[in-house]
């Protein structure tokens, strides 16, 4: 199984994120895409970011009906 890793702050996740992931999934290059929620984006001030667990929750909510996608919190550790 080929897994594509999609890193981002997803602050918040939006339709463009989902469109990019869908296009990659439909290309056949990967079987699954994991949305890797980054707790801090070095290009964004931290005070503008939602809490990482809230962003993870929102990603899970956005992808819950698409079994090609999975949200992961590996960068929280």
PDB file of N, CA, C and O in Angstrom:
ATOM      1  N   UNK A   1       0.840  -1.176   0.000  1.00  0.00           N
ATOM      2  CA  UNK A   1       0.000   0.000   0.000  1.00  0.00           C
ATOM      3  C   UNK A   1       0.890   1.245   0.000  1.00  0.00           C
ATOM      4  O   UNK A   1       1.810   1.363   0.809  1.00  0.00           O
ATOM      5  N   UNK A   2       0.605   2.161  -0.907  1.00  0.00           N
ATOM      6  CA  UNK A   2       1.319   3.434  -0.972  1.00  0.00           C
ATOM      7  C   UNK A   2       0.523   4.498  -0.234  1.00  0.00           C
ATOM      8  O   UNK A   2      -0.665   4.697  -0.491  1.00  0.00           O
ATOM      9  N   UNK A   3       1.196   5.179   0.685  1.00  0.00           N
ATOM     10  CA  UNK A   3       0.552   6.211   1.493  1.00  0.00           C
ATOM     11  C   UNK A   3       1.195   7.551   1.182  1.00  0.00           C
ATOM     12  O   UNK A   3       2.417   7.694   1.233  1.00  0.00           O
ATOM     13  N   UNK A   4       0.361   8.531   0.858  1.00  0.00           N
ATOM     14  CA  UNK A   4       0.827   9.893   0.656  1.00  0.00           C
ATOM     15  C   UNK A   4       0.671  10.675   1.948  1.00  0.00           C
ATOM     16  O   UNK A   4      -0.372  10.604   2.598  1.00  0.00           O
ATOM     17  N   UNK A   5       1.701  11.420   2.322  1.00  0.00           N
ATOM     18  CA  UNK A   5       1.655  12.231   3.533  1.00  0.00           C
ATOM     19  C   UNK A   5       1.408  13.682   3.152  1.00  0.00           C
ATOM     20  O   UNK A   5       2.156  14.265   2.367  1.00  0.00           O
ATOM     21  N   UNK A   6       0.373  14.249   3.703  1.00  0.00           N
ATOM     22  CA  UNK A   6      -0.019  15.629   3.415  1.00  0.00           C
ATOM     23  C   UNK A   6       0.149  16.420   4.709  1.00  0.00           C
ATOM     24  O   UNK A   6      -0.722  16.397   5.579  1.00  0.00           O
ATOM     25  N   UNK A   7       1.270  17.117   4.827  1.00  0.00           N
ATOM     26  CA  UNK A   7       1.577  17.895   6.019  1.00  0.00           C
ATOM     27  C   UNK A   7       0.979  19.288   5.906  1.00  0.00           C
ATOM     28  O   UNK A   7       0.951  19.879   4.826  1.00  0.00           O
ATOM     29  N   UNK A   8       0.503  19.802   7.024  1.00  0.00           N
ATOM     30  CA  UNK A   8       0.002  21.170   7.035  1.00  0.00           C
ATOM     31  C   UNK A   8      -0.519  21.548   8.399  1.00  0.00           C
ATOM     32  O   UNK A   8      -0.751  20.699   9.260  1.00  0.00           O
ATOM     33  N   UNK A   9      -0.699  22.845   8.576  1.00  0.00           N
ATOM     34  CA  UNK A   9      -1.297  23.292   9.840  1.00  0.00           C
ATOM     35  C   UNK A   9      -2.810  23.112   9.790  1.00  0.00           C
ATOM     36  O   UNK A   9      -3.448  22.957  10.831  1.00  0.00           O
ATOM     37  N   UNK A  10      -3.391  23.131   8.594  1.00  0.00           N
ATOM     38  CA  UNK A  10      -4.837  22.960   8.417  1.00  0.00           C
ATOM     39  C   UNK A  10      -5.596  23.862   9.398  1.00  0.00           C
ATOM     40  O   UNK A  10      -6.372  23.398  10.234  1.00  0.00           O
ATOM     41  N   UNK A  11      -5.344  25.147   9.263  1.00  0.00           N
ATOM     42  CA  UNK A  11      -5.850  26.151  10.204  1.00  0.00           C
ATOM     43  C   UNK A  11      -6.823  27.111   9.537  1.00  0.00           C
ATOM     44  O   UNK A  11      -6.456  28.253   9.257  1.00  0.00           O
ATOM     45  N   UNK A  12      -8.013  26.696   9.282  1.00  0.00           N
ATOM     46  CA  UNK A  12      -8.560  25.347   9.391  1.00  0.00           C
ATOM     47  C   UNK A  12      -8.455  24.642   8.046  1.00  0.00           C
ATOM     48  O   UNK A  12      -8.048  25.235   7.047  1.00  0.00           O
ATOM     49  N   UNK A  13      -8.825  23.382   8.039  1.00  0.00           N
ATOM     50  CA  UNK A  13      -8.903  22.649   6.778  1.00  0.00           C
ATOM     51  C   UNK A  13     -10.011  23.276   5.931  1.00  0.00           C
ATOM     52  O   UNK A  13     -11.037  23.703   6.461  1.00  0.00           O
ATOM     53  N   UNK A  14      -9.800  23.330   4.611  1.00  0.00           N
ATOM     54  CA  UNK A  14     -10.807  23.928   3.730  1.00  0.00           C
ATOM     55  C   UNK A  14     -10.891  23.131   2.430  1.00  0.00           C
ATOM     56  O   UNK A  14     -10.152  22.169   2.218  1.00  0.00           O
ATOM     57  N   UNK A  15     -11.799  23.552   1.580  1.00  0.00           N
ATOM     58  CA  UNK A  15     -12.073  22.805   0.344  1.00  0.00           C
ATOM     59  C   UNK A  15     -10.849  22.638  -0.546  1.00  0.00           C
ATOM     60  O   UNK A  15     -10.718  21.613  -1.214  1.00  0.00           O
ATOM     61  N   UNK A  16      -9.955  23.612  -0.573  1.00  0.00           N
ATOM     62  CA  UNK A  16      -8.758  23.477  -1.412  1.00  0.00           C
ATOM     63  C   UNK A  16      -7.872  22.338  -0.913  1.00  0.00           C
ATOM     64  O   UNK A  16      -7.315  21.593  -1.720  1.00  0.00           O
ATOM     65  N   UNK A  17      -7.733  22.192   0.410  1.00  0.00           N
ATOM     66  CA  UNK A  17      -6.976  21.059   0.953  1.00  0.00           C
ATOM     67  C   UNK A  17      -7.591  19.742   0.482  1.00  0.00           C
ATOM     68  O   UNK A  17      -6.885  18.833   0.046  1.00  0.00           O
ATOM     69  N   UNK A  18      -8.909  19.657   0.577  1.00  0.00           N
ATOM     70  CA  UNK A  18      -9.604  18.426   0.198  1.00  0.00           C
ATOM     71  C   UNK A  18      -9.513  18.168  -1.301  1.00  0.00           C
ATOM     72  O   UNK A  18      -9.397  17.018  -1.724  1.00  0.00           O
ATOM     73  N   UNK A  19      -9.565  19.217  -2.099  1.00  0.00           N
ATOM     74  CA  UNK A  19      -9.451  19.070  -3.552  1.00  0.00           C
ATOM     75  C   UNK A  19      -8.064  18.558  -3.939  1.00  0.00           C
ATOM     76  O   UNK A  19      -7.940  17.673  -4.785  1.00  0.00           O
ATOM     77  N   UNK A  20      -7.032  19.111  -3.327  1.00  0.00           N
ATOM     78  CA  UNK A  20      -5.666  18.645  -3.598  1.00  0.00           C
ATOM     79  C   UNK A  20      -5.534  17.171  -3.240  1.00  0.00           C
ATOM     80  O   UNK A  20      -5.012  16.382  -4.028  1.00  0.00           O
ATOM     81  N   UNK A  21      -6.006  16.799  -2.051  1.00  0.00           N
ATOM     82  CA  UNK A  21      -5.914  15.403  -1.612  1.00  0.00           C
ATOM     83  C   UNK A  21      -6.707  14.486  -2.540  1.00  0.00           C
ATOM     84  O   UNK A  21      -6.242  13.398  -2.882  1.00  0.00           O
ATOM     85  N   UNK A  22      -7.885  14.911  -2.944  1.00  0.00           N
ATOM     86  CA  UNK A  22      -8.702  14.101  -3.856  1.00  0.00           C
ATOM     87  C   UNK A  22      -8.014  13.907  -5.197  1.00  0.00           C
ATOM     88  O   UNK A  22      -8.022  12.806  -5.748  1.00  0.00           O
ATOM     89  N   UNK A  23      -7.423  14.965  -5.722  1.00  0.00           N
ATOM     90  CA  UNK A  23      -6.729  14.861  -7.010  1.00  0.00           C
ATOM     91  C   UNK A  23      -5.552  13.893  -6.932  1.00  0.00           C
ATOM     92  O   UNK A  23      -5.337  13.096  -7.845  1.00  0.00           O
ATOM     93  N   UNK A  24      -4.798  13.964  -5.850  1.00  0.00           N
ATOM     94  CA  UNK A  24      -3.668  13.040  -5.687  1.00  0.00           C
ATOM     95  C   UNK A  24      -4.182  11.612  -5.551  1.00  0.00           C
ATOM     96  O   UNK A  24      -3.635  10.696  -6.166  1.00  0.00           O
ATOM     97  N   UNK A  25      -5.223  11.416  -4.755  1.00  0.00           N
ATOM     98  CA  UNK A  25      -5.788  10.072  -4.572  1.00  0.00           C
ATOM     99  C   UNK A  25      -6.305   9.515  -5.895  1.00  0.00           C
ATOM    100  O   UNK A  25      -6.107   8.338  -6.193  1.00  0.00           O
ATOM    101  N   UNK A  26      -6.957  10.343  -6.675  1.00  0.00           N
ATOM    102  CA  UNK A  26      -7.511   9.903  -7.958  1.00  0.00           C
ATOM    103  C   UNK A  26      -6.439   9.661  -9.012  1.00  0.00           C
ATOM    104  O   UNK A  26      -6.695   8.984 -10.007  1.00  0.00           O
ATOM    105  N   UNK A  27      -5.238  10.205  -8.807  1.00  0.00           N
ATOM    106  CA  UNK A  27      -4.154  10.016  -9.776  1.00  0.00           C
ATOM    107  C   UNK A  27      -3.653   8.577  -9.800  1.00  0.00           C
ATOM    108  O   UNK A  27      -3.030   8.148 -10.771  1.00  0.00           O
ATOM    109  N   UNK A  28      -3.924   7.832  -8.731  1.00  0.00           N
ATOM    110  CA  UNK A  28      -3.446   6.463  -8.653  1.00  0.00           C
ATOM    111  C   UNK A  28      -2.036   6.332  -8.106  1.00  0.00           C
ATOM    112  O   UNK A  28      -1.525   5.219  -7.983  1.00  0.00           O
ATOM    113  N   UNK A  29      -1.403   7.441  -7.777  1.00  0.00           N
ATOM    114  CA  UNK A  29      -0.042   7.390  -7.237  1.00  0.00           C
ATOM    115  C   UNK A  29       0.001   6.834  -5.819  1.00  0.00           C
ATOM    116  O   UNK A  29       1.004   6.256  -5.400  1.00  0.00           O
ATOM    117  N   UNK A  30      -1.086   7.011  -5.088  1.00  0.00           N
ATOM    118  CA  UNK A  30      -1.154   6.532  -3.704  1.00  0.00           C
ATOM    119  C   UNK A  30      -2.496   5.844  -3.475  1.00  0.00           C
ATOM    120  O   UNK A  30      -3.471   6.082  -4.187  1.00  0.00           O
ATOM    121  N   UNK A  31      -2.516   4.985  -2.461  1.00  0.00           N
ATOM    122  CA  UNK A  31      -3.759   4.308  -2.083  1.00  0.00           C
ATOM    123  C   UNK A  31      -4.501   5.073  -0.991  1.00  0.00           C
ATOM    124  O   UNK A  31      -5.731   5.100  -0.959  1.00  0.00           O
ATOM    125  N   UNK A  32      -3.746   5.681  -0.116  1.00  0.00           N
ATOM    126  CA  UNK A  32      -4.309   6.440   1.009  1.00  0.00           C
ATOM    127  C   UNK A  32      -3.533   7.734   1.170  1.00  0.00           C
ATOM    128  O   UNK A  32      -2.372   7.834   0.774  1.00  0.00           O
ATOM    129  N   UNK A  33      -4.188   8.715   1.753  1.00  0.00           N
ATOM    130  CA  UNK A  33      -3.522   9.969   2.095  1.00  0.00           C
ATOM    131  C   UNK A  33      -3.732  10.223   3.572  1.00  0.00           C
ATOM    132  O   UNK A  33      -4.857  10.213   4.070  1.00  0.00           O
ATOM    133  N   UNK A  34      -2.625  10.452   4.264  1.00  0.00           N
ATOM    134  CA  UNK A  34      -2.676  10.796   5.676  1.00  0.00           C
ATOM    135  C   UNK A  34      -2.478  12.296   5.810  1.00  0.00           C
ATOM    136  O   UNK A  34      -1.474  12.843   5.352  1.00  0.00           O
ATOM    137  N   UNK A  35      -3.429  12.950   6.435  1.00  0.00           N
ATOM    138  CA  UNK A  35      -3.319  14.369   6.757  1.00  0.00           C
ATOM    139  C   UNK A  35      -2.528  14.478   8.058  1.00  0.00           C
ATOM    140  O   UNK A  35      -3.025  14.103   9.121  1.00  0.00           O
ATOM    141  N   UNK A  36      -1.311  14.987   7.979  1.00  0.00           N
ATOM    142  CA  UNK A  36      -0.443  15.112   9.149  1.00  0.00           C
ATOM    143  C   UNK A  36      -0.567  16.546   9.659  1.00  0.00           C
ATOM    144  O   UNK A  36      -0.018  17.482   9.076  1.00  0.00           O
ATOM    145  N   UNK A  37      -1.296  16.692  10.751  1.00  0.00           N
ATOM    146  CA  UNK A  37      -1.531  18.025  11.313  1.00  0.00           C
ATOM    147  C   UNK A  37      -0.277  18.463  12.064  1.00  0.00           C
ATOM    148  O   UNK A  37       0.165  17.798  13.001  1.00  0.00           O
ATOM    149  N   UNK A  38       0.286  19.588  11.638  1.00  0.00           N
ATOM    150  CA  UNK A  38       1.480  20.134  12.280  1.00  0.00           C
ATOM    151  C   UNK A  38       1.071  21.072  13.407  1.00  0.00           C
ATOM    152  O   UNK A  38       0.252  21.967  13.197  1.00  0.00           O
ATOM    153  N   UNK A  39       1.630  20.880  14.601  1.00  0.00           N
ATOM    154  CA  UNK A  39       1.240  21.743  15.713  1.00  0.00           C
ATOM    155  C   UNK A  39       1.664  23.196  15.509  1.00  0.00           C
ATOM    156  O   UNK A  39       0.989  24.112  15.978  1.00  0.00           O
ATOM    157  N   UNK A  40       2.781  23.408  14.809  1.00  0.00           N
ATOM    158  CA  UNK A  40       3.261  24.773  14.591  1.00  0.00           C
ATOM    159  C   UNK A  40       3.803  24.885  13.178  1.00  0.00           C
ATOM    160  O   UNK A  40       4.561  24.029  12.724  1.00  0.00           O
ATOM    161  N   UNK A  41       3.415  25.931  12.496  1.00  0.00           N
ATOM    162  CA  UNK A  41       3.934  26.229  11.169  1.00  0.00           C
ATOM    163  C   UNK A  41       4.981  27.319  11.338  1.00  0.00           C
ATOM    164  O   UNK A  41       4.664  28.387  11.861  1.00  0.00           O
ATOM    165  N   UNK A  42       6.227  27.085  10.910  1.00  0.00           N
ATOM    166  CA  UNK A  42       7.267  28.101  11.093  1.00  0.00           C
ATOM    167  C   UNK A  42       7.006  29.390  10.315  1.00  0.00           C
ATOM    168  O   UNK A  42       7.638  30.413  10.578  1.00  0.00           O
ATOM    169  N   UNK A  43       6.085  29.343   9.366  1.00  0.00           N
ATOM    170  CA  UNK A  43       5.785  30.532   8.571  1.00  0.00           C
ATOM    171  C   UNK A  43       4.609  31.333   9.110  1.00  0.00           C
ATOM    172  O   UNK A  43       4.272  32.389   8.573  1.00  0.00           O
ATOM    173  N   UNK A  44       3.978  30.828  10.182  1.00  0.00           N
ATOM    174  CA  UNK A  44       2.810  31.507  10.746  1.00  0.00           C
ATOM    175  C   UNK A  44       3.036  31.766  12.230  1.00  0.00           C
ATOM    176  O   UNK A  44       3.584  30.918  12.934  1.00  0.00           O
ATOM    177  N   UNK A  45       2.618  32.929  12.702  1.00  0.00           N
ATOM    178  CA  UNK A  45       2.744  33.182  14.149  1.00  0.00           C
ATOM    179  C   UNK A  45       1.846  32.234  14.937  1.00  0.00           C
ATOM    180  O   UNK A  45       0.700  31.992  14.558  1.00  0.00           O
ATOM    181  N   UNK A  46       2.373  31.703  16.032  1.00  0.00           N
ATOM    182  CA  UNK A  46       1.640  30.684  16.787  1.00  0.00           C
ATOM    183  C   UNK A  46       0.341  31.208  17.377  1.00  0.00           C
ATOM    184  O   UNK A  46      -0.599  30.437  17.568  1.00  0.00           O
ATOM    185  N   UNK A  47       0.265  32.498  17.669  1.00  0.00           N
ATOM    186  CA  UNK A  47      -0.962  33.030  18.274  1.00  0.00           C
ATOM    187  C   UNK A  47      -2.132  33.063  17.289  1.00  0.00           C
ATOM    188  O   UNK A  47      -3.270  33.298  17.695  1.00  0.00           O
ATOM    189  N   UNK A  48      -1.871  32.832  16.014  1.00  0.00           N
ATOM    190  CA  UNK A  48      -2.955  32.817  15.024  1.00  0.00           C
ATOM    191  C   UNK A  48      -3.504  31.412  14.785  1.00  0.00           C
ATOM    192  O   UNK A  48      -4.505  31.249  14.088  1.00  0.00           O
ATOM    193  N   UNK A  49      -2.858  30.404  15.357  1.00  0.00           N
ATOM    194  CA  UNK A  49      -3.266  29.019  15.122  1.00  0.00           C
ATOM    195  C   UNK A  49      -4.277  28.558  16.160  1.00  0.00           C
ATOM    196  O   UNK A  49      -4.154  28.859  17.347  1.00  0.00           O
ATOM    197  N   UNK A  50      -5.279  27.821  15.691  1.00  0.00           N
ATOM    198  CA  UNK A  50      -6.163  27.125  16.612  1.00  0.00           C
ATOM    199  C   UNK A  50      -5.352  26.056  17.338  1.00  0.00           C
ATOM    200  O   UNK A  50      -4.291  25.653  16.862  1.00  0.00           O
ATOM    201  N   UNK A  51      -5.837  25.602  18.469  1.00  0.00           N
ATOM    202  CA  UNK A  51      -5.200  24.509  19.186  1.00  0.00           C
ATOM    203  C   UNK A  51      -5.068  23.307  18.252  1.00  0.00           C
ATOM    204  O   UNK A  51      -5.982  23.013  17.481  1.00  0.00           O
ATOM    205  N   UNK A  52      -3.930  22.615  18.322  1.00  0.00           N
ATOM    206  CA  UNK A  52      -3.688  21.509  17.386  1.00  0.00           C
ATOM    207  C   UNK A  52      -4.725  20.394  17.492  1.00  0.00           C
ATOM    208  O   UNK A  52      -5.055  19.765  16.487  1.00  0.00           O
ATOM    209  N   UNK A  53      -5.242  20.141  18.693  1.00  0.00           N
ATOM    210  CA  UNK A  53      -6.259  19.094  18.836  1.00  0.00           C
ATOM    211  C   UNK A  53      -7.589  19.526  18.223  1.00  0.00           C
ATOM    212  O   UNK A  53      -8.341  18.691  17.720  1.00  0.00           O
ATOM    213  N   UNK A  54      -7.877  20.799  18.262  1.00  0.00           N
ATOM    214  CA  UNK A  54      -9.075  21.305  17.581  1.00  0.00           C
ATOM    215  C   UNK A  54      -8.922  21.175  16.072  1.00  0.00           C
ATOM    216  O   UNK A  54      -9.870  20.813  15.376  1.00  0.00           O
ATOM    217  N   UNK A  55      -7.724  21.472  15.568  1.00  0.00           N
ATOM    218  CA  UNK A  55      -7.484  21.336  14.123  1.00  0.00           C
ATOM    219  C   UNK A  55      -7.549  19.872  13.696  1.00  0.00           C
ATOM    220  O   UNK A  55      -8.076  19.561  12.627  1.00  0.00           O
ATOM    221  N   UNK A  56      -7.019  18.977  14.520  1.00  0.00           N
ATOM    222  CA  UNK A  56      -7.109  17.545  14.229  1.00  0.00           C
ATOM    223  C   UNK A  56      -8.570  17.103  14.196  1.00  0.00           C
ATOM    224  O   UNK A  56      -8.969  16.341  13.316  1.00  0.00           O
ATOM    225  N   UNK A  57      -9.360  17.577  15.145  1.00  0.00           N
ATOM    226  CA  UNK A  57     -10.790  17.261  15.175  1.00  0.00           C
ATOM    227  C   UNK A  57     -11.471  17.743  13.899  1.00  0.00           C
ATOM    228  O   UNK A  57     -12.271  17.015  13.310  1.00  0.00           O
ATOM    229  N   UNK A  58     -11.159  18.968  13.466  1.00  0.00           N
ATOM    230  CA  UNK A  58     -11.772  19.519  12.254  1.00  0.00           C
ATOM    231  C   UNK A  58     -11.364  18.735  11.009  1.00  0.00           C
ATOM    232  O   UNK A  58     -12.179  18.532  10.108  1.00  0.00           O
ATOM    233  N   UNK A  59     -10.111  18.295  10.954  1.00  0.00           N
ATOM    234  CA  UNK A  59      -9.674  17.469   9.823  1.00  0.00           C
ATOM    235  C   UNK A  59     -10.453  16.155   9.823  1.00  0.00           C
ATOM    236  O   UNK A  59     -10.953  15.728   8.782  1.00  0.00           O
ATOM    237  N   UNK A  60     -10.554  15.520  10.977  1.00  0.00           N
ATOM    238  CA  UNK A  60     -11.320  14.269  11.058  1.00  0.00           C
ATOM    239  C   UNK A  60     -12.763  14.467  10.626  1.00  0.00           C
ATOM    240  O   UNK A  60     -13.331  13.622   9.934  1.00  0.00           O
ATOM    241  N   UNK A  61     -13.346  15.566  11.028  1.00  0.00           N
ATOM    242  CA  UNK A  61     -14.725  15.874  10.648  1.00  0.00           C
ATOM    243  C   UNK A  61     -14.844  16.042   9.132  1.00  0.00           C
ATOM    244  O   UNK A  61     -15.805  15.569   8.526  1.00  0.00           O
ATOM    245  N   UNK A  62     -13.870  16.714   8.523  1.00  0.00           N
ATOM    246  CA  UNK A  62     -13.908  16.985   7.084  1.00  0.00           C
ATOM    247  C   UNK A  62     -13.710  15.732   6.235  1.00  0.00           C
ATOM    248  O   UNK A  62     -14.214  15.656   5.114  1.00  0.00           O
ATOM    249  N   UNK A  63     -12.986  14.755   6.760  1.00  0.00           N
ATOM    250  CA  UNK A  63     -12.641  13.574   5.950  1.00  0.00           C
ATOM    251  C   UNK A  63     -13.386  12.315   6.374  1.00  0.00           C
ATOM    252  O   UNK A  63     -13.134  11.242   5.824  1.00  0.00           O
ATOM    253  N   UNK A  64     -14.287  12.418   7.327  1.00  0.00           N
ATOM    254  CA  UNK A  64     -14.903  11.223   7.912  1.00  0.00           C
ATOM    255  C   UNK A  64     -15.637  10.336   6.903  1.00  0.00           C
ATOM    256  O   UNK A  64     -15.795   9.141   7.152  1.00  0.00           O
ATOM    257  N   UNK A  65     -16.080  10.876   5.795  1.00  0.00           N
ATOM    258  CA  UNK A  65     -16.833  10.082   4.817  1.00  0.00           C
ATOM    259  C   UNK A  65     -15.993   9.610   3.632  1.00  0.00           C
ATOM    260  O   UNK A  65     -16.536   9.113   2.645  1.00  0.00           O
ATOM    261  N   UNK A  66     -14.680   9.762   3.725  1.00  0.00           N
ATOM    262  CA  UNK A  66     -13.801   9.356   2.627  1.00  0.00           C
ATOM    263  C   UNK A  66     -12.747   8.400   3.173  1.00  0.00           C
ATOM    264  O   UNK A  66     -11.816   8.825   3.857  1.00  0.00           O
ATOM    265  N   UNK A  67     -12.887   7.122   2.875  1.00  0.00           N
ATOM    266  CA  UNK A  67     -11.973   6.126   3.440  1.00  0.00           C
ATOM    267  C   UNK A  67     -10.572   6.155   2.840  1.00  0.00           C
ATOM    268  O   UNK A  67      -9.705   5.391   3.263  1.00  0.00           O
ATOM    269  N   UNK A  68     -10.338   7.025   1.862  1.00  0.00           N
ATOM    270  CA  UNK A  68      -8.982   7.184   1.324  1.00  0.00           C
ATOM    271  C   UNK A  68      -8.123   8.038   2.241  1.00  0.00           C
ATOM    272  O   UNK A  68      -6.898   8.051   2.117  1.00  0.00           O
ATOM    273  N   UNK A  69      -8.757   8.748   3.154  1.00  0.00           N
ATOM    274  CA  UNK A  69      -8.074   9.736   3.980  1.00  0.00           C
ATOM    275  C   UNK A  69      -8.038   9.330   5.447  1.00  0.00           C
ATOM    276  O   UNK A  69      -8.934   8.653   5.951  1.00  0.00           O
ATOM    277  N   UNK A  70      -6.976   9.762   6.115  1.00  0.00           N
ATOM    278  CA  UNK A  70      -6.824   9.526   7.552  1.00  0.00           C
ATOM    279  C   UNK A  70      -6.099  10.729   8.148  1.00  0.00           C
ATOM    280  O   UNK A  70      -5.169  11.256   7.537  1.00  0.00           O
ATOM    281  N   UNK A  71      -6.514  11.163   9.326  1.00  0.00           N
ATOM    282  CA  UNK A  71      -5.833  12.246  10.037  1.00  0.00           C
ATOM    283  C   UNK A  71      -4.915  11.635  11.083  1.00  0.00           C
ATOM    284  O   UNK A  71      -5.304  10.710  11.796  1.00  0.00           O
ATOM    285  N   UNK A  72      -3.697  12.153  11.173  1.00  0.00           N
ATOM    286  CA  UNK A  72      -2.739  11.629  12.149  1.00  0.00           C
ATOM    287  C   UNK A  72      -2.118  12.767  12.954  1.00  0.00           C
ATOM    288  O   UNK A  72      -1.981  13.896  12.484  1.00  0.00           O
ATOM    289  N   UNK A  73      -1.746  12.421  14.192  1.00  0.00           N
ATOM    290  CA  UNK A  73      -1.187  13.416  15.114  1.00  0.00           C
ATOM    291  C   UNK A  73       0.275  13.143  15.456  1.00  0.00           C
ATOM    292  O   UNK A  73       0.752  13.568  16.509  1.00  0.00           O
ATOM    293  N   UNK A  74       0.982  12.447  14.588  1.00  0.00           N
ATOM    294  CA  UNK A  74       2.354  12.020  14.864  1.00  0.00           C
ATOM    295  C   UNK A  74       3.271  13.199  15.208  1.00  0.00           C
ATOM    296  O   UNK A  74       4.218  13.026  15.975  1.00  0.00           O
ATOM    297  N   UNK A  75       3.015  14.375  14.667  1.00  0.00           N
ATOM    298  CA  UNK A  75       3.874  15.524  14.957  1.00  0.00           C
ATOM    299  C   UNK A  75       3.575  16.157  16.318  1.00  0.00           C
ATOM    300  O   UNK A  75       4.300  17.053  16.748  1.00  0.00           O
ATOM    301  N   UNK A  76       2.536  15.713  16.989  1.00  0.00           N
ATOM    302  CA  UNK A  76       2.217  16.248  18.315  1.00  0.00           C
ATOM    303  C   UNK A  76       3.163  15.689  19.376  1.00  0.00           C
ATOM    304  O   UNK A  76       3.278  16.252  20.465  1.00  0.00           O
ATOM    305  N   UNK A  77       3.831  14.598  19.066  1.00  0.00           N
ATOM    306  CA  UNK A  77       4.666  13.909  20.065  1.00  0.00           C
ATOM    307  C   UNK A  77       6.069  14.448  20.102  1.00  0.00           C
ATOM    308  O   UNK A  77       6.891  13.976  20.886  1.00  0.00           O
TER     309      UNK A  77
END
